[in-house]
């Protein structure tokens, strides 16, 4: 006969089936996570190898960009007691003989970059 189980024998078999199902799900999850980590590793390795071939082209593009594209192109000099046209042009990043449209555009660009709502 059956050994003594709490509850019906059918309940015991159902519990075993549930436990086996949960174990299978956990095992498949571990396999899926392992495959994902392996795929990420291979992708990272591929990117690093591809970067070696692209690096000279990236450096060339960076050197061809104008200096004003980065924040290093601003006027670093001191201020004179009274601002001259030359100093104002240096601050705006335009030539001292620039027309009003270029001066207005440069002023607008600087004001937008330094707006307090920008953070």
C-alpha positions in Angstrom: 0.0 0.0 0.0 0.9 3.6 0.0 3.1 5.1 2.7 1.4 7.6 5.0 1.2 11.1 3.4 -0.6 14.1 4.7 -3.5 14.5 2.4 -4.4 12.5 -0.7 -1.7 10.7 -2.8 -2.9 12.8 -5.8 -2.0 16.0 -3.9 1.5 14.7 -3.4 2.0 13.9 -7.1 0.6 17.4 -8.0 3.1 19.0 -5.6 6.0 17.0 -7.1 4.9 18.1 -10.6 4.8 21.7 -9.5 8.2 21.4 -7.9 9.7 19.8 -11.0 8.1 22.5 -13.2 9.5 25.3 -11.0 12.9 23.6 -11.1 12.8 23.4 -14.9 11.8 27.1 -15.1 14.7 28.1 -12.8 17.2 26.0 -14.8 16.0 27.5 -18.1 16.3 31.0 -16.6 19.9 30.3 -15.6 20.7 29.1 -19.1 19.1 32.2 -20.7 21.0 34.5 -18.4 24.2 32.7 -19.2 23.6 32.9 -22.9 22.8 36.7 -22.6 26.1 37.3 -20.7 28.0 35.4 -23.3 26.4 37.3 -26.1 27.2 40.6 -24.4 30.8 39.5 -24.0 31.1 38.6 -27.7 29.5 41.9 -28.7 31.9 43.9 -26.5 34.8 42.0 -27.9 33.6 42.8 -31.5 33.1 46.5 -30.7 36.7 46.8 -29.2 38.2 45.1 -32.3 36.2 47.4 -34.6 37.2 50.5 -32.6 40.9 49.7 -33.4 40.1 50.0 -37.1 37.9 53.1 -36.7 40.1 55.0 -34.3 42.3 56.9 -36.9 39.1 58.0 -38.8 37.5 59.3 -35.5 40.6 61.2 -34.6 40.7 62.8 -38.1 37.1 63.9 -37.8 37.6 65.3 -34.3 40.6 67.3 -35.6 38.6 68.6 -38.5 35.9 70.0 -36.3 36.0 73.7 -35.6 37.3 74.7 -32.1 34.1 76.6 -31.4 32.2 73.3 -31.6 33.6 72.6 -28.1 33.6 74.8 -25.1 37.3 75.5 -25.4 36.9 78.3 -27.9 35.7 81.1 -25.6 37.6 84.3 -24.9 39.8 83.7 -21.8 41.4 87.1 -21.6 40.8 89.7 -18.9 38.5 92.7 -19.2 39.7 96.2 -19.9 38.3 99.2 -17.9 36.1 100.1 -20.9 35.1 97.4 -23.4 36.5 97.9 -26.9 35.1 96.6 -30.2 38.0 94.1 -30.4 37.3 92.7 -26.9 33.5 92.4 -27.6 34.3 90.6 -30.9 36.6 88.2 -29.1 33.9 87.4 -26.5 31.3 86.8 -29.2 33.7 84.8 -31.3 33.3 87.0 -34.4 35.7 89.3 -36.2 35.8 93.0 -35.2 34.5 93.9 -38.7 31.6 91.5 -38.6 28.2 92.8 -39.8 25.2 93.4 -37.4 23.6 90.1 -38.5 26.6 88.0 -37.5 27.0 89.9 -34.2 23.3 89.4 -33.4 23.5 85.6 -34.2 26.6 85.2 -32.1 25.0 87.1 -29.2 21.9 85.0 -29.4 23.9 81.8 -29.4 25.9 82.8 -26.3 22.7 84.0 -24.5 21.0 80.7 -25.2 24.0 78.7 -24.1 24.2 80.7 -20.8 20.5 80.9 -20.1 19.7 80.3 -16.5 16.9 77.8 -17.4 19.5 75.6 -19.2 21.1 74.7 -15.8 
